[in-house]
Amino acid sequence: AGAVRWTGNDGGVDVDLVGGDDTTPVVGDSGSVGRVYVVTNLGVAAFAKSDGQLVWNAVLPDVNFDGRGDRMTPVLYNEKLYVVGAGSGTKAVYQLDAISGSIEWVSMVDGFADSTSGQMTLVPDALGAGIHGLYFNVGTSATQPAMYGLAISPGGASLDWSSPGGYVARSHVVYI
C-alpha cells in the first residue's frame, strides 16, 4: 500500500538525475520491455519499468540541460523519443530510437524567444502524411512568441510557426 517499488539504478547504484526541473517521467512499452524515460543533466535515460535497472543513457550534445531547470518532458511516439533542448535562441531537437537510445537525427532550430519547461504535445500527421506537429508554450510576455509549433519530419525538425499568447498560469496545456 503505497510502498516504493524501485528507484532508478545502474547495477545496484542509484542514478542521480539531478532534479529541480518541471519534467515528468514518460512511461511506455517500447520493444519487449516497458520503459520509464527521464531527463538527465546530459540528455535522457531509460529504465526498465519492472525493476528500475538502467537500460540506456543517451548523452545529447547541445541539449544544454546541465544545471538548468528549464527542460521539457520528452514525447514518446511510435518507438521514437523526441527531446527539445533548453535555453532561448537556438534549440537542439532530437529524435532517438526509444528501444536503443541511439540518436537518429538532431536539428538545430532557431527562433525561440525564451526558455521552456513543462510538457509538449505531439500530434501525428498534423502537417501532412508523416509530418507530425510538436507543440508547446513558454512563459514570456504578451508581445513575445509564447506558443510554438515544430514540424517533425523523417529527416529532422523545423519551426513551423510561433505566436504570442497561449500562456495561462504555467499550465503548459496545449489545445489543438
ABEGO torsion letter per residue (X at the ends): XGBBABBBBBGGBBBBAGBGBABBBBBBBBEABBBBBBBBAAEBBBBBAAAGBBABBBBBBGAGABGBABBBBBBBBGGBBBBBBBEBEBBBBBBBBAAAGBBABBBBBBGBABBBBEBBBBBBGAAEBGBBBBBBBBBBBAABBABBBBBBBAAEBBBABBBBEGBBGGAGBBBX
